[in-house]
Amino acid sequence: MALWIQITPGSDEPIYLQIVEQVGEAIAKGQLAVGDKLPAVRKLASELVINPNTVARAYTILEQSGLVTTKTGSGTFIADPALRGKDAADINMLADRMDGIISRGLNLGLESQDIIAMFKDRLEKFIKTRQGGRQKK
């Protein structure tokens, strides 16, 4: 299961956040569905050759975000989106990240319509991937 998680140890982004981002992306794309079980903390840490505390921290953040639920003795599972609250803090964090992307695009010399077109294109690809993932199951 951990084969789809690719960490970059020398990255500016901490490893635990790399895990959070990749699991979140897999959920958004429909590659992980409601009820899918994530690897055990120690198993994933072993496969990625990282400290188990790093994986535990990532799982804690995923749980606090409402993306996963942990059942003691059973494991960590992808949560039902209907049960996920739209937390104002999460929405603000998303807006901040979007601001960073917009700023980076403008600094690269992109026009606003180019950034909008790029966003729409990426969104459509996510939606298509997600719909394709649901049809396979």
ABEGO torsion letter per residue (X at the ends): XAAABBBBAABABBAAAAAAAAAAAAAAAGABBBGBBBBBAAAAAAAAGBBAAAAAAAAAAAAAAGABBBBBGAEBBBBBAAABBBBAAAAAAAAAAAAAAAAAAAAAGBBAAAAAAAAAAAAAAAAAAAAAAAAAX
